[in-house]
Amino acid sequence: MNSIATAALASWALDARAIALLLLAAFVYLRGWLSVRRLVHDERDGAHLACFLSGLGVLFIATESPLDSFDNLFLSAHMAQHLLLMMIAPPLLLLGHPVVPLLRGLPKQFVKHGLGPFLTWPALRAVLRSLTSPPVAFVLFAISTILWHMPRFYELALGSPLWHGVQHASFFWTGILFWWPIVEPGPGKSHWPRWTAIPLLLAGDIVNTVLSAFFVFSGRVLYPAYEAVRASRMGAQEDQTIAGLIMWVPGSIIYLLPALVIAVRLLSSDRFARPRAIVRVARRASHPPIELTSFRRAAQAIMLLLAIAVMGDGFFGTQVAPLNLAGVLPWIHWRALSLLALLIVGNLFCLACPFTLVRDIGRKFLPARLRWPRWLRTKWLSAALLLLYLWAYEALGLWNSPWLTASVIAGYFLAALVIDGAFRGASFCKYVCPIGQFHFVSSLVSPREVRVRSAAVCKSCTTYDCIRGNQHARGCELFLFQPKKASNLDCTFCLDCVKACPHDNVAILPVAPASTLTVDPYRSSIGRLSKRTDFAAITLLIVFGAFLNAAGMIAPVMAWEHRLHARFGAHAMPWIIAALVLCGAVAAPALAVLICGAVNRRGLDTARRFVFTLVPIGIAMWAAHLLFHFANALRLPAVIAPAQILLLDAGLLLSIYIGWRVAKDYAARALMIPWAALSCVLYGAGIWILFQPMQMRGMLH
Amino acid sequence: MKFAALFLFVTIRLYADGGSVLLRQQSNGFLLTVFGTPQVGTADISVLVQNASDRSPILDAEVRLRTADFSARATHEQATNKLLYAALVDLPRAGKYHLQVQVASNGKTAVADGVLDVAPAAPSWIAYWPYFALVPAAMLLFVLNQWLKNRRVRRPEARPSPHCDR
């Protein structure tokens, strides 16, 4: 192969966003396809899957391959790309009969409540039916094809990435409309007779033939842009002729072959049989419970080894943070990965907590008989420790001091051992551990929860093993009684209840993120959230702490700190940072709650409930901030900004939605307005912070 | 060394490896085309080097971009389209820059000169407008969703006609 061909084949224009979208479509389809297959077995299932995935593969080739890199230099490359977008990808995707698998692949509640009203909207259904009728589909397809090949519009697309995108999108979507009545992907039967597909295909071929003949026989270069930049020995006229032939020959085959197949089927004697519609109803398979209990100890052991390695390097290794495990693993990788796990699965860090492993070993020798003092059975102590952490992170430069980091970890092991060695239950996790509180609050937006499968089974239970324990497992050490447990709050995912339940009625099950915040039931060992000021306070601390923690690393704030440092001296800095932390994490949220409460004039209970609506935007900010450090550590800077904005978008929308649901509970929609406004303010602050130059911290070299 | 130069600015906006044609010039047997969308900040400048006689792309050249503010080596590695040579350059201010493209291949060298018109930087958030637009778009869809739900509650499904059973 010559060097030019090699260079051309190496010219892949990979775009992470496009690839992510294609993978997402494949994932949703596959999920739905598997779900349909569990219920109904159809012998064409495999073919459907192959067609859909091939269609996505063709889209990938069209948009990411060298065809895309060369479409502005060679008309022939551009024409091949258009052929894939209009004539290959749409029919393949539709042959995958995608509607049902895609709908079943999405979350059930989203389809029912989110898409349901649209899918059953008569006006929309009528529009879609009209768009996919052969005459309308053909007219739109023909207009799109002819219009974009007119020199004026073609050159417009060639000169602007935006218009180029519009051109490709219109080719693809009108292609979907055109091929819809031909493939008839369902669901439901077409209103048009099957034979109408034949004139439709022939009409499509006529348009295609006329256009390609014009390219081949016009005798002049239609698009001067290609003449201006002749990137090879081939002249623009020659390139145009090849483009016309690509359009003409393969294009005609693509139109005429299906027309022939449909005609033969219509004329054949077994045309009414449609034998492929052999459907066998299969038994619905029950989902086995997710068996994570056996993994817990292994995960804890791995985390313990990592913690020992971090402490060893922190105490005895080089004291340059980016070169030390203690400067990198806890502050960048562990924080980012545990948050990622929270958003994708649930509270996996507490599940794999190394501190509780050491504690469990210690309890074999320690009494653990005392009861945790009643006056400390709140979140105030852990809230104070969390505040202390926010201060120490900046004032003492925790992230920049491997020795200090190692000391904190060692202190954590000691505290867990001493507290839980003396007191009953998991007092350390429930009342002391600030990391645990962060994960408890964050896991309110997790898509999974440890809960009962059937309330009826619990009603018939007389032994209450989930909280009392039995010979197989201890009961919940955080005193969460499963039938009354209504969220991930205070749940360490230790799975003791899963092991203890003799009815196999407790498991890690899916839950809509943050949905448990829309109601305010009595929660086991917690009570009603509207009555718990300590829970509201620690939630506010975590939410506002996200913005404060990120703001501490951006250029404007750091410049301001440097000015204060120069003016007051180094000894004053811890006090200045303390003042900033108190203002940002205590005074600002208190003021915000006061204002929102005053606007609503509904009392403290209502304000406490609405505080939890801020959880999604706060967690989104933590995730967006940690993504910056994590993606930079992985050398993925290009994906950072879009992913950060998308995270904040999702956080804002979820916060407003939860606020709307809570207000609905009070039968007063206006109650949500100040809280939605507060969410918007936090969103704006988050965007501003993320768009500032941010200090890189802890990169492993 | 004498360089024969034919200077022509191409007015057609044609996007290649991240930009429109900035200049196209023939020099000492080479045909050089420079692409880019220069804005203040980091800009991607690409160069297509061709044999002037038959337009075949030259892939083994040494390409360097120079202005008063920067000097950068353009390589295939930095280009998406591997027929081009690309360099990421820092453009500190808006205005006109005198750009010089130096090419060396097979013992022959060539220089092309042109003016690089650098536009002021757009605010970085403008580049991400589709991501920001998601929030109002989602809210709009939610409002529509609620309107449809309420409409269904207000107008329950019509009862079947008593004649249906006959």
Contacts between the chains, C-beta under 8 A, distances in Angstrom:
chain1	res1	chain2	res2	distance
A	3	B	59	5.2
A	3	B	60	7.8
A	4	B	56	7.5
A	4	B	57	6.0
A	4	B	59	6.7
A	4	B	83	7.1
A	7	B	57	7.8
A	7	B	59	5.8
A	7	B	76	6.9
A	7	B	82	3.9
A	7	B	83	5.4
A	8	B	82	7.0
A	8	B	83	6.7
A	10	B	82	4.7
A	11	B	79	7.9
A	11	B	80	6.2
A	11	B	81	4.7
A	11	B	82	4.6
A	11	B	83	7.2
A	12	B	80	7.6
A	13	B	80	4.9
A	13	B	81	7.8
A	66	B	81	7.9
A	69	B	17	7.5
A	69	B	80	5.4
A	69	B	81	4.2
A	69	B	82	8.0
A	70	B	81	6.6
A	72	B	14	6.1
A	72	B	15	5.2
A	72	B	16	5.4
A	73	B	16	6.5
A	73	B	81	7.4
A	73	B	83	7.7
A	113	B	145	7.9
A	114	B	145	6.6
A	117	B	145	5.2
A	117	B	148	3.7
A	117	B	149	5.2
A	117	B	152	7.1
A	118	B	144	7.7
A	118	B	145	7.0
A	118	B	148	6.9
A	120	B	152	7.9
A	121	B	148	5.6
A	155	B	12	7.3
A	158	B	13	7.8
A	158	B	14	5.9
A	158	B	15	6.7
A	159	B	12	7.2
A	159	B	13	3.5
A	159	B	14	6.2
A	159	B	15	6.4
A	159	B	20	6.5
A	160	B	13	7.4
A	160	B	15	7.4
A	161	B	15	6.3
A	164	B	15	7.2
A	224	B	12	6.3
A	225	B	12	5.1
A	225	B	14	4.6
A	228	B	10	5.2
A	228	B	12	5.1
A	228	B	14	6.5
A	228	B	21	6.9
A	228	B	24	7.4
A	229	B	10	7.6
A	229	B	14	5.9
A	229	B	16	7.3
A	229	B	21	6.4
A	229	B	24	7.4
A	229	B	33	5.8
A	229	B	48	7.2
A	230	B	50	7.9
A	230	B	55	4.9
A	231	B	48	6.2
A	231	B	50	7.1
A	231	B	55	7.3
A	231	B	57	6.3
A	231	B	83	6.4
A	232	B	55	6.1
A	232	B	56	6.5
A	232	B	57	6.6
A	233	B	54	5.0
A	233	B	55	5.5
A	233	B	56	5.2
A	641	B	124	7.8
A	641	B	128	6.2
A	642	B	128	6.5
A	642	B	131	5.7
A	645	B	128	5.6
A	645	B	131	4.0
A	645	B	132	6.7
A	646	B	131	6.0
A	646	B	134	7.4
A	649	B	131	6.6
A	649	B	132	7.7
A	649	B	134	5.0
A	649	B	135	5.3
A	649	B	138	7.7
A	652	B	135	6.0
A	653	B	135	6.4
A	653	B	138	5.3
A	653	B	139	7.5
A	656	B	139	7.6
A	657	B	142	7.5
A	683	B	135	7.9
A	687	B	125	7.2
A	691	B	124	6.0
A	691	B	125	6.3
